[in-house]
Structures are given as structure tokens and as C-alpha cells.
Amino acid sequence: MSQRVQLLRDFNLQLLVTSRRRVVQLVSGMVLSLLIVAGLHWLFSKSSPKRLSFPTRMPGGAPLHWVLKEIVLHPILPRHKITTTDFLEALRFGVAAWNTALKGCQAPRLQLGAPVDNLRKVRQDATSMVVLREGFWCGDEDNKLEHCYDPTVEAITSIYPEHNPGQPENGAVREADIEINAVNYDWSPDSQRANARNLRALITHELGHVLGLDHACNTTEAVVNKQVQNPTAPVCDSANTSGAIMYPHVTQNPTYPTPVPGGSEAELLCAIYAIWGARTK
């Protein structure tokens, strides 16, 4: 009889421990969800037009956020449109500009990695790359050149976020690629050569997209043609674009000296990673 009672007590104790664990897990999940919701509310309230900075968001509102402490960018070296020296110098400028602006917060640091073979295809393959398209302004998967990019676009940054609505991993990023249009545009490091655009400004702008920033405003042309990419941003004017590195056509403004990330961009990214930075690896 006593043995049965003891077994029953042990069983009840095990049930109690299991129940408490489940309650703790449930409460922890609820707290995490509340923190994320509060963080999103803060970001929505802070990304007003006065800030000049906006996060790129997933459907539902979660901002894109890297889960790596370092973003290593591997260049595919150009062959004839610009010298390797100038290309790498512009990349180093952009990397240094963002690392300086974000110093002291939990945002990931950018790092220039080793060059990769120019025959390597740019696609989602766990390696972040930067390439200057010199022959055709088309993706590597477009073998028949039937779906090339818009020739008016200076560069395209492809980011590959996780799609898990309602979960902390929603919007998590581990890779991004930058393609630069050297077919329809001429580039120099600082736009001091005649008819050349500022490669430093372009790369620094695209690295802002890599880190998770959207454009600071929408051009009048985009609004008229109903091609607005960031519906929360204002229409571009001199008040909200002067010196903004995330201006949509940053290379078309007077770009000497080259604009760099400002306090608005740094504050927003640091705020994002104050919430999501604890999950970086």
C-alpha cells in the first residue's frame, strides 16, 4: 500500500514539474512576443519622415535583420570597365563608412572578403558577393538574356530573408548580393572623371540596403508611375534628401565629397539591433 502511495506521489510530482516547465516556456514565449511587438511599435513610431531613415520590412512589419555578427562581402573583380584598384577602393570606402557610423552598437560589421572567380554565378548560395556587370545587365540565371534588368537602374541589391510570419526568425538575413550596372553607366571612385558617376556613393548606398535600410524618400517619377517601393516615405525634396545616403538617386546629386551615413541611419539600425542583435551569431 505504501509503495503504491509513493509511486502516486512521484507521478504527481513529475506532473507538477512538467506543468511548471510548460508554464515557464509559455510565459517566456509570451514575453519574447511582447518584446518584439513593442520593438516593432517603437520602430514604426520612430521611422517618421523627419528621421530620413526607414527600415526595409517584411509583410507584417518585421524589419530585415542579420543574424550574423559580420557580413563578409566577396567581390567579383572587374575586367575592363574600371580598374580593380578603383573597385576595391570604393568597396573599402563604403565598408569603412558604415562600420564607423555603427561603431558601438549591436549592428553587424561589414567586412571585405577574398575575391571570388568571375565565372561564379550570383545567386542565393550562402556567399554574399558584389559584382560589376560589364557585358550584359542581366542576372546569371538568364542564360538567353530574355529577362534582363531595367537599363535605368544603377544597381540591384538582392537580400534573402527568412519568411516565418509570427516567429522571431521572420526577416532574418544571412546573405545578400550587390550587382552594379556598368553596361549603361560609367563609374569612377568619386565621379571626378567626366560623365562618370560616383562609385563610392553607389556602393555605400547599396550597403545601406544590405544592412536593412529602405530609401529615404520616393522620387516624383516613382509616385507618378505608381512604382513606389517605400509607401511610408515622403516624396523627395531638398528638405529630406540633402546629404542623405539613402536618397534613391544618390549618385545624381552633387556627390563630391561623397555622402556618408548620418546619425539618422545609424540611430535606426542601432535601434533595430538593440532588439534583434542578441540573436546574432
VENGIFEN-V221643 format. One record per helix or strand. SS is the DSSP state (helix for helix, strand for strand). FROM is the first residue (numbers start at 1). LEN is the number of residues. Records with the same first field share a line. If there is no record, write none. Layout:
# VENGIFEN-V221643
SS=FROM-LEN  FROM-LEN
This chain:
# VENGIFEN-V221643
helix=2-45  49-3  84-18  199-13  220-5  238-4  250-3  263-17
strand=54-2  57-1  63-1  65-2  70-7  109-4  116-1  128-6  155-7  172-10  187-2  197-2  213-2  217-2  234-2
